[in-house]
Amino acid sequence: MLNAGVEVNEALVQYQTAREKADYYDKQVASLQTAAKSTSLLMKHGNTTYLEVLTAQQTLLNAQLSQVANRFTEIQGVITLYQALGGDRM
């Protein structure tokens, strides 16, 4: 019985941590999208290099990958919580 309580607590912590990180990743991705667009505009007007545009796009992609990985962790937390509360295996 004690083990079940620990499992539920761990699943809740996993889910809550992922939810908190989701807000951070959402803001980060939005900010980096703006930065990538701005860098592209700067290049269009000759004020920066294509390398800087690629770097901005790569940074955005890395943030988006982190965002997706965090979403996966969040979903895993919900599934683990469901199972810890006695739900059937999916």
MODELLER restraints for C-alpha pairs under 7 A, 6 or more apart:
rsr = mdl.restraints
at = mdl.atoms
rsr.add(forms.Gaussian(group=physical.xy_distance, feature=features.Distance(at['CA:4:A'], at['CA:84:A']), mean=6.37, stdev=0.5))
rsr.add(forms.Gaussian(group=physical.xy_distance, feature=features.Distance(at['CA:7:A'], at['CA:84:A']), mean=5.81, stdev=0.5))
rsr.add(forms.Gaussian(group=physical.xy_distance, feature=features.Distance(at['CA:8:A'], at['CA:81:A']), mean=5.73, stdev=0.5))
rsr.add(forms.Gaussian(group=physical.xy_distance, feature=features.Distance(at['CA:8:A'], at['CA:84:A']), mean=5.35, stdev=0.5))
rsr.add(forms.Gaussian(group=physical.xy_distance, feature=features.Distance(at['CA:8:A'], at['CA:85:A']), mean=6.67, stdev=0.5))
rsr.add(forms.Gaussian(group=physical.xy_distance, feature=features.Distance(at['CA:11:A'], at['CA:77:A']), mean=5.30, stdev=0.5))
rsr.add(forms.Gaussian(group=physical.xy_distance, feature=features.Distance(at['CA:11:A'], at['CA:80:A']), mean=5.70, stdev=0.5))
rsr.add(forms.Gaussian(group=physical.xy_distance, feature=features.Distance(at['CA:11:A'], at['CA:81:A']), mean=4.93, stdev=0.5))
rsr.add(forms.Gaussian(group=physical.xy_distance, feature=features.Distance(at['CA:12:A'], at['CA:77:A']), mean=6.93, stdev=0.5))
rsr.add(forms.Gaussian(group=physical.xy_distance, feature=features.Distance(at['CA:12:A'], at['CA:81:A']), mean=6.51, stdev=0.5))
rsr.add(forms.Gaussian(group=physical.xy_distance, feature=features.Distance(at['CA:14:A'], at['CA:77:A']), mean=5.42, stdev=0.5))
rsr.add(forms.Gaussian(group=physical.xy_distance, feature=features.Distance(at['CA:15:A'], at['CA:74:A']), mean=5.08, stdev=0.5))
rsr.add(forms.Gaussian(group=physical.xy_distance, feature=features.Distance(at['CA:15:A'], at['CA:77:A']), mean=4.63, stdev=0.5))
rsr.add(forms.Gaussian(group=physical.xy_distance, feature=features.Distance(at['CA:15:A'], at['CA:78:A']), mean=6.33, stdev=0.5))
rsr.add(forms.Gaussian(group=physical.xy_distance, feature=features.Distance(at['CA:18:A'], at['CA:70:A']), mean=6.00, stdev=0.5))
rsr.add(forms.Gaussian(group=physical.xy_distance, feature=features.Distance(at['CA:18:A'], at['CA:73:A']), mean=6.45, stdev=0.5))
rsr.add(forms.Gaussian(group=physical.xy_distance, feature=features.Distance(at['CA:18:A'], at['CA:74:A']), mean=5.09, stdev=0.5))
rsr.add(forms.Gaussian(group=physical.xy_distance, feature=features.Distance(at['CA:19:A'], at['CA:74:A']), mean=6.68, stdev=0.5))
rsr.add(forms.Gaussian(group=physical.xy_distance, feature=features.Distance(at['CA:22:A'], at['CA:67:A']), mean=6.85, stdev=0.5))
rsr.add(forms.Gaussian(group=physical.xy_distance, feature=features.Distance(at['CA:22:A'], at['CA:70:A']), mean=6.82, stdev=0.5))
rsr.add(forms.Gaussian(group=physical.xy_distance, feature=features.Distance(at['CA:25:A'], at['CA:67:A']), mean=5.52, stdev=0.5))
rsr.add(forms.Gaussian(group=physical.xy_distance, feature=features.Distance(at['CA:29:A'], at['CA:60:A']), mean=6.43, stdev=0.5))
rsr.add(forms.Gaussian(group=physical.xy_distance, feature=features.Distance(at['CA:29:A'], at['CA:63:A']), mean=6.01, stdev=0.5))
rsr.add(forms.Gaussian(group=physical.xy_distance, feature=features.Distance(at['CA:29:A'], at['CA:64:A']), mean=6.34, stdev=0.5))
rsr.add(forms.Gaussian(group=physical.xy_distance, feature=features.Distance(at['CA:32:A'], at['CA:60:A']), mean=5.40, stdev=0.5))
rsr.add(forms.Gaussian(group=physical.xy_distance, feature=features.Distance(at['CA:33:A'], at['CA:60:A']), mean=6.47, stdev=0.5))
rsr.add(forms.Gaussian(group=physical.xy_distance, feature=features.Distance(at['CA:35:A'], at['CA:56:A']), mean=6.89, stdev=0.5))
rsr.add(forms.Gaussian(group=physical.xy_distance, feature=features.Distance(at['CA:36:A'], at['CA:53:A']), mean=6.65, stdev=0.5))
rsr.add(forms.Gaussian(group=physical.xy_distance, feature=features.Distance(at['CA:36:A'], at['CA:56:A']), mean=5.10, stdev=0.5))
rsr.add(forms.Gaussian(group=physical.xy_distance, feature=features.Distance(at['CA:36:A'], at['CA:57:A']), mean=5.76, stdev=0.5))
rsr.add(forms.Gaussian(group=physical.xy_distance, feature=features.Distance(at['CA:39:A'], at['CA:53:A']), mean=5.54, stdev=0.5))
rsr.add(forms.Gaussian(group=physical.xy_distance, feature=features.Distance(at['CA:40:A'], at['CA:53:A']), mean=5.79, stdev=0.5))
rsr.add(forms.Gaussian(group=physical.xy_distance, feature=features.Distance(at['CA:42:A'], at['CA:48:A']), mean=5.71, stdev=0.5))
rsr.add(forms.Gaussian(group=physical.xy_distance, feature=features.Distance(at['CA:43:A'], at['CA:49:A']), mean=5.87, stdev=0.5))
rsr.add(forms.Gaussian(group=physical.xy_distance, feature=features.Distance(at['CA:43:A'], at['CA:50:A']), mean=6.61, stdev=0.5))
rsr.add(forms.Gaussian(group=physical.xy_distance, feature=features.Distance(at['CA:83:A'], at['CA:89:A']), mean=6.65, stdev=0.5))
